[in-house]
Every structure is written in structure tokens, then in C-alpha cells.
Amino acid sequence: MSIQSPNPHSEDVFHSARSSPQPDVGYAGISSLEAMGKMPRQSLRRPTKPVSYELANHSKAYLEAEQYAGGFTFLNALLTTGTSISTPAKPHHAYLPPASQICLASTLVVYPQITTKHLSREKVKGADAALRYLQSIFNTVSPLDPTLKEAFSFPDERARRRNATRYTSGNNPSIDHSNIEQLVDLAATSQSLYTRADDFWHIVGWAFNCSVTDRPRWERWKVWLEAMLSFLEIEWEARVKTSREADNADSVLTESLLWHYIASQDPTNRSNRRRVIKAIMAMGTSQSKSQYPEVWLNELVRAKSVNKNTVPEKIDIENGELGDFLDGSEDVAMDDAPGLSARPARSKRSAARNSDEKDPSLSTDDDFAFKDVDEAVARMGGNEAITLRQRLIALLAQVAQALPSHFTKLNDLFDSVVEIANPLPTIMFSLLLSTSRLPNTLQMAFSANSILPLTSGGQLPDYSLIAPLQAHLELYLLPRRATTQSYAANAKISIILEQMFMCMMDTKSLTASESLRAVVERGIQERLEVYGTARGKKTNAHEEGQAKRLMEASSDRLLGLLEVLEISQGLPPQPPKKKKQELISFSSTLSDELSSPPETDMDEFLQEIMTDSE
């Protein structure tokens, strides 16, 4: 199944550079004007107007009849009409329906009854049309439009209970059909995403669980999460810009949809903060599936294949013969209706969330033993899931920076991430660190938080407040080794130091010197001298063996970075100083793991290395 995103250069999203008045030019200027017309078009956010009652009622009729593809195509036309002729001086309004219809679009993107539980292409087209409409909204109107915040907000418990019992049948007399804000549709009431899920982080945790355990559902959750995260990013950025000119910046930022999601539970409570980070790090373990269960009951049930050669059963409504009309996905939908089936008990989920005990899902067991980095990537849901996880962490870091008194200090947020990341296998830990989307300054702060639990030697400077100095690197960081003899702990330290070294090189904060080389080599030697703790469990032996190889590779990369620094500053690279016995041992290890070329004589090879080192 392929989902086509709208063309970012289409007339529906951008206005042409030719829409502004052009100067009068001669024949020679025609080619220049043609070239200007082919230039990338600039984004133009347009002001909005609510659609008229008649148009809103027209789209409502489509949606309540479950003609989703036609309904959202109609709404998309209302939204994008006039885009091509809009200019910054004279923008044309974009027309938005009531928030309930936008909320329904968000639900339908992932609604199982028309996606993974349905075999009809028309039904899936409805979900894809809803996605395209959401993307058009995000590209066309201001992210600060209040209708959007209303559409994507989670109701309080009282409203949630009211929505959960609102729909029982199409002839419910308690519903006022004249109210254009209401939709008489199962997916818009009791089965709405914003009614079924506890909050945004419940959705995030379940979506990332699906990225590991159920790829078809992840394909739907992935596009929803990508669209919503993009909106949260641009909305937060717009709020930050607005807050710079406001008397009370905090009040502007706390009006954001992102803050609405963070503050769904007490944002200053450490247990709630850990729940948010655990949702981002959910990887389909039994513990994470218990904390972030499926949003819809039996969500992972698949639609049954239909034999195209089978003759449909006779349908006689008057005599109650409905054939297979109610078979399949619609039965599942009604089984999930209020009063017929209950959700998992909230008390158990709440107790699991608020527990401050160590998460057993984060221990190194058979499920976390990887042959290579490809397996580690797959265990985290794939590259796209990793990118989305990192974007969420980076977004939370921005909130912690801007609203420390309302949320938490940046270091406390990083501590919550480190608490979950550090116990992971070394190869997965390395993957998380190397794919980080934090800026260099925050990456240094995160690295400092990550290294402290693994070593002794006291606190480090708060790099979220001050710039790191080379003296810090030489005195406090590069010489460090773990407090244990574990290869895994020392490998993680090496990987962290490698990241910090790269961050400081990128900001041109390092100067090549003999003291820097000496401390780099001494720290590497200290960490390579440990003897490992591969005792007891078989998986621990696997992890230690793999961590040893990763530590050696990281040490080589750290030396390579040092050589690059020296060469870039005009110094000749210096080979590392090693004893002859160490070189022989090192070379014999290489000969065991790598096949040397047939024409190479190992004795001559060792002699050349020892001659060079002298």
C-alpha cells in the first residue's frame, strides 16, 4: 500500500513567484522571467475563515455516510482554492470546517476498521484522503489557528465519558442533528482516536510498540506520527517567535498544543516524566505493551481474505437475510462499541505507569542480543522509527529549556532518558547516541549526563548553561574509565567521549597539542585494559564480547578524529605509542579475525609495525 503525499510544489500549497507584479522588460529579459517562474515557490500561510453552514453541512453529509474519500477531497478543495493567486500583500482566505471534522480526519488516518481490518480499496482511499487533507492544512494555514488546537486536543475525563456513550445507533434521539459541530459517526464519537487513547503519550508508546511487533499497523501509525510531529514542531517554533515579543513569554508557550500534551498529567512529577520518555523508547516488550496498550480493542486483528470467485449470498432486508453484509470488519467495530466490550482496566495501566521500579523490559535478555547493527535498528522499529524517537526527545529538550519552572530542568530530563538508555546493549546505546538530533550544545549536556552513572570522579560542569572547554575534556572526561571491569560500560564511555570530541571539533573548540594526544591515548589504554565480566548468563557473554569489539572500534575512531584535528591545524599526525609486546598481541588478534592477503608475510608485517613505532 502506498500513500502519496501532496506535491510540495503544487498549486495547492504554494503561490507562484509570478503572482507579484513584474517590471516591464524587453525581449532580452524574457528568458530571465521564465527562469524566475521556474524557481522554487515560497511558502505562504493563509488566513482562515470558517466554512458556511451550508458547506459544513454538505461535508458532514459525506462523512456521516462514510464517504470519506469524497468528503475530504471536497474539504481539501475548499481549503486550497485561491492558493495559486494569493500573495503576501493580498492573501486569499482558506476555509476550515468545524474542528470535529478535522479531528475525524486525524482518527481515520489510523482507524483500523478502514485500514488494516478492511480489504476494500475504497475504504483505504478514505484514510489516505484524510491524511492528504491533514497535510494540506499543515502546509496552508497558520499553526497558531485555534481551530487546529481544538481539533487535536484530548478532552478531559468528563467529556471523554460523554463521547464514549454518545453513539449507539444512527437514530439516537439524544443527538441534535441540527448542530453542525457534531458528527453522527462511530469514528467521530466513541471510536475517535482522542476518546480511545488516554493521551498523546499513550498513542506514542503504542505506535512505537507497533513499529517493532506489527509492521502493517506501524505503516499507518508512522504517517500519523510524522504528520503530527511536524505540526507540533512548527507550532512550537511559531509560539517561540511570538513569545519573544510578549510581556509574559511563558504564558504564550503554555498555550501550545505540545504543552497541552505534556501537561496531560502533572508535568513536574518525575513518574509522569518517566512515562513520557518510556513511551518514546517503547520497543514492544511485555512491559511497554502493558503500559501502552492498543488504542482500539482487537486492533491487530486482520481482515480475512475474500475469495473473488465466491458468489455473494442473497440479500433480503425485509426477511432479515443480509448475506455477508455484516461480516468482517464491521463486526469488529460493533464489538468495540460502548456497552458491548470494555477497555482494559485503567487502574492496572495507571499503576504500571506510576511505578518507579526498574523496568524489567530494559534488562539485557535474549530479546536484546543482536548480531549486528541492522538487527539493532530493526529492534528499535527501523530507521524511520528511530528518527521519530529522536525528534520527540529533541522537542522535549526545547520545552525543558524554555519552561524549566513549568516542566523540568534540562539535566533532569536528560537523566530520565539516560535512566532508560544506559542499561541497553552497547550496540543499541551506540545507535541512539549516533542518531541524536540534539544541537551540539545540548548533545554535550546529554553526553555528560550519560557518562556520570558509568564512572566515578564527581560531577561535571552543566554544559546546558556553559560552553565546554578543552581543559574539561582533558581533565575530567578523556581519561575516564568505568567503575567496573565490564567491557560494555567502558565501551559506552568510549562511544560517549567520541561523540563529545566530535561536537567540540564541530564548534572549533579544540586545539591539537601534545597534552591532548597524551590524555586521549592514556584514556584509551585504561579502558582497553579491563578484562570484562562475561560470567554467568550466556547473553551477558555475548554482550561483553560484542562490547569489546565496539570499544576497540570506537578507540580507533577517537584516534582517527585526533589525527584529523592535528592535520587540519598543520601538525603532522603522530602514530600511537605502543610497546612491542602490545603490538604483537594486537596484530595476532587481527590475524584471528581478518583474513590477510595471501601475498602478505605476517612476520614482515609485524616487523614493519615495530620499526615504525620505534
BADOSE-986155 format. One line per 2 residues: number of its first residue (from 1); for each residue x, y, z of C-alpha. Coordinates in Angstrom, 1 decimal. Layout:
BEGIN
NUM) X,Y,Z; ...
***
This chain:
BEGIN
1) 0.0,0.0,0.0; 1.5,3.3,-1.0
3) 0.4,6.6,0.5; 1.1,9.6,-1.7
5) 1.9,12.9,-0.1; 0.9,16.1,-1.7
7) 3.5,17.6,-4.0; 5.2,20.4,-2.1
9) 5.5,22.4,-5.3; 1.8,22.1,-6.2
11) -0.5,25.0,-6.7; -2.5,23.7,-3.7
13) 0.3,24.5,-1.3; 2.4,27.3,-2.6
15) 2.0,30.5,-4.6; 3.9,31.4,-7.7
17) 6.6,34.0,-7.8; 4.9,35.3,-10.9
19) 1.8,36.3,-8.8; 3.5,39.5,-7.9
21) 3.7,42.4,-10.4; 6.7,42.1,-12.8
23) 8.6,45.0,-14.3; 8.3,45.9,-18.0
25) 11.2,44.3,-19.8; 12.3,43.9,-23.3
27) 12.8,40.8,-25.4; 16.2,40.1,-23.7
29) 14.5,39.8,-20.3; 12.1,37.1,-21.3
31) 14.4,34.2,-20.6; 15.1,35.7,-17.1
33) 11.4,35.9,-16.3; 10.9,32.3,-17.5
35) 13.8,31.2,-15.2; 12.3,33.1,-12.3
37) 8.9,31.4,-12.9; 10.6,28.0,-12.6
39) 12.3,28.9,-9.3; 11.0,27.1,-6.1
41) 7.9,28.7,-4.8; 7.8,30.3,-1.4
43) 5.5,29.1,1.3; 2.6,31.3,2.2
45) 0.5,30.7,5.2; -3.0,32.0,4.6
47) -5.6,33.4,7.0; -8.6,31.2,7.6
49) -12.4,31.5,7.7; -14.9,29.0,8.9
51) -16.9,27.4,6.1; -20.5,28.5,5.7
53) -23.3,26.4,7.4; -24.3,25.0,4.0
55) -20.8,23.9,3.1; -20.2,22.4,6.5
57) -23.5,20.5,6.4; -22.5,19.3,2.9
59) -19.2,17.8,4.1; -20.9,16.5,7.2
61) -23.3,14.5,5.0; -20.4,12.9,3.2
63) -18.6,12.0,6.4; -21.6,10.6,8.2
65) -22.4,8.5,5.2; -18.8,7.2,5.5
67) -18.0,8.6,2.0; -14.6,9.7,3.5
69) -12.7,10.0,0.2; -15.3,12.3,-1.3
71) -15.8,14.3,1.9; -12.1,15.1,2.4
73) -11.5,15.7,-1.3; -14.3,18.3,-1.0
75) -12.8,19.9,2.1; -9.4,20.0,0.6
77) -10.8,21.9,-2.4; -12.3,24.4,-0.1
79) -9.0,24.8,1.8; -6.7,25.2,-1.2
81) -9.0,27.3,-3.5; -7.2,30.6,-4.2
83) -3.8,29.4,-3.2; -2.2,30.0,-6.6
85) -3.4,33.6,-6.7; -2.6,34.5,-3.1
87) 0.3,36.9,-2.5; 1.7,38.3,0.8
89) 0.1,41.6,0.0; -3.3,40.1,-0.8
91) -3.7,36.6,0.7; -6.9,34.7,0.0
93) -8.7,33.0,2.9; -8.5,29.3,3.4
95) -11.8,27.7,4.5; -11.7,25.4,7.5
97) -14.6,23.1,8.6; -15.6,22.7,12.3
99) -12.9,21.1,14.5; -14.9,17.9,14.8
101) -14.3,17.2,11.0; -10.6,17.8,11.3
103) -10.5,15.6,14.4; -12.2,12.8,12.4
105) -9.6,13.2,9.6; -6.9,12.6,12.2
107) -8.7,9.5,13.5; -9.3,8.0,10.1
109) -5.6,8.0,9.1; -5.1,5.1,11.6
111) -8.6,3.9,12.1; -8.3,0.1,11.9
113) -11.8,-0.5,10.5; -10.9,1.2,7.2
115) -7.2,0.4,7.0; -5.7,-2.9,8.3
117) -9.1,-4.5,9.1; -10.6,-3.8,5.7
119) -9.9,-5.2,2.3; -11.8,-2.6,0.3
121) -9.6,-0.2,-1.6; -12.3,2.5,-1.3
123) -12.1,2.4,2.4; -8.4,2.7,2.4
125) -8.7,5.6,-0.1; -10.8,7.4,2.6
127) -8.0,7.1,5.1; -5.4,8.3,2.6
129) -7.7,11.2,1.6; -7.9,12.2,5.3
131) -4.1,12.1,5.5; -3.7,14.3,2.5
133) -6.2,16.8,3.9; -4.3,17.0,7.2
135) -1.0,17.6,5.3; -2.7,20.3,3.2
137) -3.9,22.0,6.4; -0.4,21.9,8.0
139) 1.1,23.4,4.8; -1.6,26.1,4.2
141) -2.8,27.7,7.4; -1.0,29.2,10.4
143) -0.1,26.6,13.0; -1.5,29.0,15.7
145) -5.0,28.8,14.3; -7.3,28.0,17.3
147) -9.4,25.5,15.3; -6.4,23.2,15.0
149) -5.6,23.1,18.7; -9.3,22.4,19.4
151) -9.3,19.6,16.8; -6.2,17.8,18.2
153) -6.8,18.3,21.9; -7.7,15.4,24.2
155) -10.9,16.0,26.2; -11.0,15.8,30.0
157) -12.4,12.7,31.6; -16.0,14.1,31.8
159) -16.0,14.9,28.1; -14.3,11.5,27.4
161) -17.1,9.6,29.1; -19.7,11.7,27.4
163) -18.2,11.0,24.0; -17.8,7.3,24.8
165) -21.6,6.9,25.2; -22.8,9.4,22.6
167) -23.2,6.9,19.7; -25.3,3.8,19.9
169) -27.2,4.0,16.5; -27.8,6.3,13.7
171) -31.3,7.1,15.1; -30.2,8.2,18.6
173) -32.8,10.8,19.6; -30.4,12.4,22.1
175) -28.3,13.8,19.3; -29.3,17.2,17.9
177) -28.8,16.7,14.1; -29.1,20.5,13.6
179) -25.9,21.1,15.5; -23.2,21.3,12.8
181) -20.4,20.8,15.3; -21.5,17.2,16.0
183) -20.9,14.2,13.7; -23.1,11.1,14.0
185) -20.3,8.7,13.1; -18.7,5.9,15.2
187) -15.2,7.1,14.3; -16.0,10.6,15.4
189) -17.6,9.7,18.8; -16.9,6.6,20.9
191) -14.3,5.3,18.5; -12.5,8.6,18.0
193) -8.7,8.4,18.5; -9.0,11.2,21.0
195) -11.6,9.3,23.0; -10.0,5.9,22.9
197) -6.4,7.0,23.8; -5.6,8.2,27.3
199) -3.4,11.0,25.9; -0.8,11.7,23.3
201) 1.9,9.6,25.0; -0.3,6.6,25.1
203) -0.5,6.9,21.3; 3.2,7.4,21.0
205) 4.0,4.4,23.1; 1.6,2.1,21.3
207) 2.8,3.4,17.9; 6.4,2.6,18.7
209) 5.3,-0.8,20.1; 3.7,-1.5,16.7
211) 7.0,-0.4,14.9; 8.6,-3.5,16.4
213) 5.8,-6.0,16.7; 3.3,-5.2,13.9
215) 4.5,-3.7,10.7; 1.1,-3.2,9.0
217) -0.2,-1.2,11.9; 3.1,0.7,12.0
219) 2.7,1.8,8.4; -0.4,3.6,9.4
221) 0.8,4.9,12.8; 4.1,6.1,11.1
223) 2.4,8.5,8.7; 0.1,9.8,11.5
225) 3.0,10.4,13.9; 5.1,12.0,11.2
227) 2.3,14.4,10.3; 1.5,15.3,13.9
229) 5.1,15.7,15.0; 5.8,18.0,12.1
231) 2.8,20.1,13.2; 4.0,20.2,16.8
233) 7.5,21.3,15.7; 6.2,24.2,13.5
235) 3.6,25.2,16.1; 6.2,25.3,18.9
237) 8.6,27.3,16.7; 5.8,29.8,15.9
239) 5.0,30.1,19.6; 8.6,30.7,20.5
241) 8.8,33.5,17.9; 5.6,35.1,19.3
243) 6.8,34.8,22.9; 9.9,36.9,22.1
245) 7.7,40.0,21.7; 5.3,39.1,24.5
247) 5.3,40.5,28.1; 4.9,37.0,29.5
249) 6.7,34.5,27.3; 5.7,31.6,29.5
251) 2.0,32.2,29.0; 2.4,32.1,25.2
253) 4.4,28.9,25.3; 1.9,27.1,27.6
255) -0.8,27.8,25.0; 0.9,25.4,22.6
257) -0.6,22.1,21.7; 2.7,20.4,22.7
259) 2.4,21.8,26.2; -1.2,20.6,26.3
261) 0.1,17.1,25.6; 3.0,17.4,28.2
263) 0.6,18.7,30.8; -2.0,16.0,30.4
265) -0.6,14.8,33.7; 1.4,16.7,36.3
267) 4.4,17.8,34.1; 6.7,18.4,37.2
269) 6.1,14.9,38.5; 9.1,12.6,37.9
271) 7.0,9.5,37.4; 5.0,11.2,34.7
273) 8.1,12.4,33.1; 9.5,8.9,33.0
275) 6.2,7.7,31.5; 6.7,10.2,28.6
277) 10.3,9.0,28.0; 9.3,5.4,28.2
279) 6.6,6.0,25.6; 9.3,7.4,23.2
281) 11.5,4.4,24.0; 8.8,1.7,23.8
283) 10.0,-1.3,21.9; 7.3,-3.9,22.0
285) 8.4,-5.6,25.2; 5.8,-7.1,27.5
287) 6.3,-4.2,29.9; 5.9,-1.5,27.3
289) 2.8,-3.2,25.8; 1.3,-3.3,29.3
291) 2.0,0.4,29.9; 0.9,1.5,26.4
293) -1.7,-1.0,25.2; -3.6,-1.0,21.9
295) -5.8,2.0,21.3; -8.7,0.1,19.8
297) -9.8,-3.3,21.1; -8.5,-6.1,18.9
299) -6.7,-3.5,16.8; -4.2,-6.1,15.5
301) -6.8,-8.4,14.1; -6.5,-8.6,10.3
303) -9.3,-8.7,7.7; -9.9,-12.1,6.3
305) -9.2,-12.8,2.6; -12.2,-12.9,0.4
307) -12.4,-15.4,-2.5; -13.3,-13.4,-5.6
309) -14.9,-16.4,-7.2; -17.4,-16.9,-4.4
311) -21.0,-15.8,-5.3; -22.3,-13.3,-2.7
313) -25.1,-14.6,-0.6; -28.6,-13.3,-1.3
315) -29.6,-10.1,0.5; -33.2,-9.7,1.5
317) -33.5,-6.9,4.1; -37.3,-7.4,4.6
319) -36.8,-11.0,5.6; -33.6,-10.4,7.6
321) -31.3,-12.2,5.0; -28.2,-9.9,5.0
323) -25.7,-12.4,3.4; -22.2,-11.4,4.4
325) -23.1,-7.7,4.7; -22.3,-7.6,8.4
327) -19.3,-10.0,8.2; -15.7,-9.0,8.7
329) -14.5,-5.6,9.9; -17.9,-4.1,10.8
331) -18.5,-6.9,13.3; -15.2,-5.9,15.0
333) -16.3,-2.3,15.1; -19.6,-3.1,16.8
335) -17.9,-5.5,19.2; -15.9,-2.5,20.3
337) -19.0,-0.3,20.8; -19.8,1.1,24.2
339) -21.7,-1.3,26.4; -20.6,-4.4,24.4
341) -17.0,-4.6,25.3; -14.9,-2.9,28.0
343) -11.4,-1.5,27.6; -8.6,-2.9,29.7
345) -8.8,-1.7,33.3; -7.3,1.8,33.7
347) -6.3,1.1,37.3; -3.8,-1.5,36.2
349) -2.3,0.7,33.5; -2.1,3.6,35.8
351) -0.3,1.6,38.5; 2.2,0.3,35.9
353) 2.8,3.9,34.7; 3.3,5.4,38.1
355) 5.6,2.7,39.4; 9.1,3.9,40.0
357) 10.5,0.4,40.0; 13.2,-0.6,37.5
359) 11.6,-1.5,34.1; 12.4,-5.2,33.6
361) 11.9,-4.7,29.8; 15.2,-2.8,29.8
363) 17.3,-5.7,31.0; 19.7,-7.4,28.6
365) 18.0,-10.7,27.7; 17.7,-12.9,24.7
367) 15.4,-10.4,23.0; 18.2,-7.8,23.1
369) 21.0,-9.9,21.7; 22.0,-8.6,18.3
371) 24.3,-10.0,15.6; 24.9,-6.6,14.0
373) 23.7,-3.0,13.8; 20.9,-4.0,11.3
375) 19.3,-6.2,13.9; 19.6,-3.4,16.5
377) 17.9,-1.0,14.1; 15.1,-3.5,13.4
379) 14.7,-4.0,17.2; 14.1,-0.2,17.5
381) 11.4,-0.2,14.8; 13.6,0.7,11.8
383) 15.3,3.9,10.7; 12.1,5.9,10.5
385) 11.0,5.0,14.0; 14.5,5.9,15.3
387) 14.3,9.3,13.6; 10.8,10.0,15.1
389) 12.0,9.0,18.6; 15.0,11.4,18.3
391) 12.8,14.2,17.1; 10.5,13.8,20.1
393) 13.4,13.8,22.5; 14.8,17.0,20.8
395) 11.4,18.6,21.0; 11.1,17.8,24.7
397) 14.6,19.3,25.3; 13.4,22.6,23.7
399) 10.5,22.7,26.1; 12.7,22.0,29.1
401) 15.0,24.8,28.0; 12.1,27.3,27.6
403) 9.9,26.2,30.5; 12.1,24.8,33.3
405) 9.8,26.0,36.1; 6.7,24.6,34.5
407) 8.3,21.3,33.2; 11.7,20.3,34.4
409) 15.3,21.3,34.2; 17.2,20.1,31.1
411) 19.5,17.9,33.1; 16.6,16.3,34.9
413) 15.0,15.5,31.5; 18.3,14.0,30.3
415) 18.6,12.0,33.5; 15.2,10.3,32.6
417) 16.4,9.5,29.1; 19.8,8.2,30.4
419) 18.0,6.0,33.0; 16.4,4.1,30.1
421) 19.2,4.3,27.5; 22.2,3.3,29.6
423) 21.1,-0.2,30.5; 20.5,-1.0,26.8
425) 23.0,-3.2,25.0; 26.1,-1.4,23.8
427) 25.2,-1.6,20.1; 21.8,-0.1,20.7
429) 23.2,2.5,23.0; 25.7,3.5,20.3
431) 22.9,3.7,17.8; 20.9,6.0,20.0
433) 23.8,8.3,20.6; 24.9,8.5,16.9
435) 21.4,9.3,15.6; 20.7,12.1,18.1
437) 19.1,15.2,16.7; 20.1,17.5,19.6
439) 22.2,20.5,18.7; 25.8,20.4,19.7
441) 25.4,22.3,22.9; 22.6,20.1,24.2
443) 24.4,17.0,22.9; 27.3,17.8,25.1
445) 25.0,18.2,28.1; 23.3,14.9,27.3
447) 26.7,13.1,26.9; 27.8,14.5,30.3
449) 24.7,13.1,31.9; 25.2,9.7,30.2
451) 28.8,9.3,31.3; 28.3,10.1,35.0
453) 26.4,6.9,36.0; 29.2,4.8,34.4
455) 32.2,6.4,36.1; 33.4,7.9,39.4
457) 35.1,11.2,39.8; 32.3,13.7,40.8
459) 30.0,16.0,38.9; 30.8,17.6,35.6
461) 30.0,21.2,34.5; 26.5,21.8,33.3
463) 27.0,22.1,29.6; 23.5,23.3,29.0
465) 24.5,26.5,30.7; 28.2,26.9,29.8
467) 30.3,26.1,26.8; 32.6,23.1,27.2
469) 36.3,23.9,27.4; 39.2,21.8,26.2
471) 40.5,21.8,29.8; 37.3,20.0,30.9
473) 37.9,17.4,28.2; 41.5,16.7,29.2
475) 41.0,16.8,32.9; 37.6,15.3,33.5
477) 36.5,13.3,30.5; 39.0,11.7,28.2
479) 41.0,9.9,31.0; 37.8,8.3,32.4
481) 37.1,4.6,32.6; 34.2,2.7,34.1
483) 33.9,1.9,37.8; 33.6,-1.8,36.8
485) 35.7,-4.2,34.6; 32.8,-4.5,32.2
487) 33.6,-4.2,28.5; 30.1,-2.9,28.0
489) 30.4,0.0,30.5; 33.8,1.0,29.1
491) 32.7,0.8,25.5; 29.8,3.1,26.3
493) 32.2,5.6,27.9; 34.4,5.4,24.8
495) 31.4,6.0,22.5; 30.2,9.0,24.6
497) 33.7,10.5,24.5; 33.8,10.0,20.8
499) 30.6,12.0,20.4; 31.8,14.8,22.7
501) 35.1,15.0,20.8; 33.2,15.4,17.5
503) 30.9,18.0,19.0; 33.8,20.1,20.1
505) 35.6,19.7,16.8; 32.4,20.9,15.1
507) 32.3,24.0,17.2; 36.1,24.5,16.7
509) 36.7,24.3,20.5; 39.7,22.0,20.3
511) 43.4,22.8,19.7; 45.8,20.0,18.8
513) 48.5,19.6,21.4; 50.8,17.0,22.9
515) 48.8,17.1,26.1; 45.6,16.3,24.2
517) 47.2,13.4,22.4; 48.7,12.1,25.7
519) 45.4,12.1,27.5; 43.5,10.6,24.6
521) 46.0,7.7,24.4; 46.1,7.2,28.2
523) 42.3,7.0,28.4; 42.1,4.5,25.6
525) 44.7,2.4,27.2; 42.9,2.5,30.6
527) 39.7,1.3,29.0; 41.3,-1.4,26.9
529) 43.0,-3.0,29.9; 39.8,-4.2,31.5
531) 39.2,-7.9,31.5; 35.4,-8.0,31.1
533) 32.6,-9.6,33.2; 31.4,-12.3,30.8
535) 30.3,-14.7,33.5; 27.0,-16.4,34.2
537) 24.3,-15.8,31.6; 25.1,-16.7,28.1
539) 23.6,-13.4,26.9; 26.0,-11.5,29.1
541) 28.9,-13.2,27.5; 27.5,-12.3,24.0
543) 27.1,-8.6,25.1; 30.6,-8.4,26.6
545) 32.2,-9.9,23.5; 30.3,-7.6,21.2
547) 31.0,-4.6,23.5; 34.8,-5.4,23.4
549) 34.8,-5.2,19.6; 32.7,-2.0,19.7
551) 35.1,-0.4,22.2; 38.2,-1.2,20.1
553) 36.4,0.3,17.0; 35.5,3.4,19.0
555) 39.0,3.8,20.3; 40.3,3.6,16.7
557) 37.8,6.2,15.6; 38.8,8.5,18.5
559) 42.4,8.3,17.4; 41.4,9.0,13.9
561) 39.5,12.1,15.0; 42.6,13.3,16.8
563) 44.7,12.8,13.6; 42.1,14.8,11.6
565) 42.3,17.6,14.1; 46.1,17.6,14.0
567) 46.3,17.6,10.2; 43.6,20.4,10.0
569) 45.8,22.5,12.2; 49.0,21.9,10.4
571) 50.6,19.3,12.7; 52.0,16.0,11.4
573) 50.0,13.0,12.6; 51.7,11.0,15.3
575) 51.4,7.2,15.5; 50.1,5.9,18.8
577) 52.9,4.8,21.2; 52.7,1.1,21.9
579) 55.0,-1.5,23.4; 56.3,-4.2,21.1
581) 54.5,-6.9,23.1; 51.2,-5.0,22.8
583) 51.7,-4.6,19.0; 52.3,-8.4,18.7
585) 49.2,-9.1,20.7; 47.2,-6.6,18.8
587) 48.3,-8.0,15.4; 47.7,-11.6,16.4
589) 44.1,-10.6,17.3; 43.7,-9.0,13.9
591) 45.0,-12.2,12.2; 42.4,-14.3,14.0
593) 39.5,-12.0,12.9; 40.6,-10.9,9.5
595) 42.0,-12.9,6.6; 45.2,-11.3,5.4
597) 46.1,-11.3,1.7; 47.9,-14.5,0.5
599) 51.0,-12.5,-0.6; 51.4,-10.8,2.8
601) 54.0,-12.3,5.2; 52.8,-11.8,8.8
603) 56.4,-11.8,10.2; 57.3,-9.0,7.8
605) 54.1,-7.2,8.6; 54.9,-7.3,12.4
607) 58.5,-6.2,11.8; 57.3,-3.2,9.8
609) 54.9,-2.1,12.5; 57.6,-2.4,15.2
611) 60.1,-0.5,13.1; 57.6,2.3,12.5
613) 56.8,2.5,16.2; 60.5,2.9,17.1
***
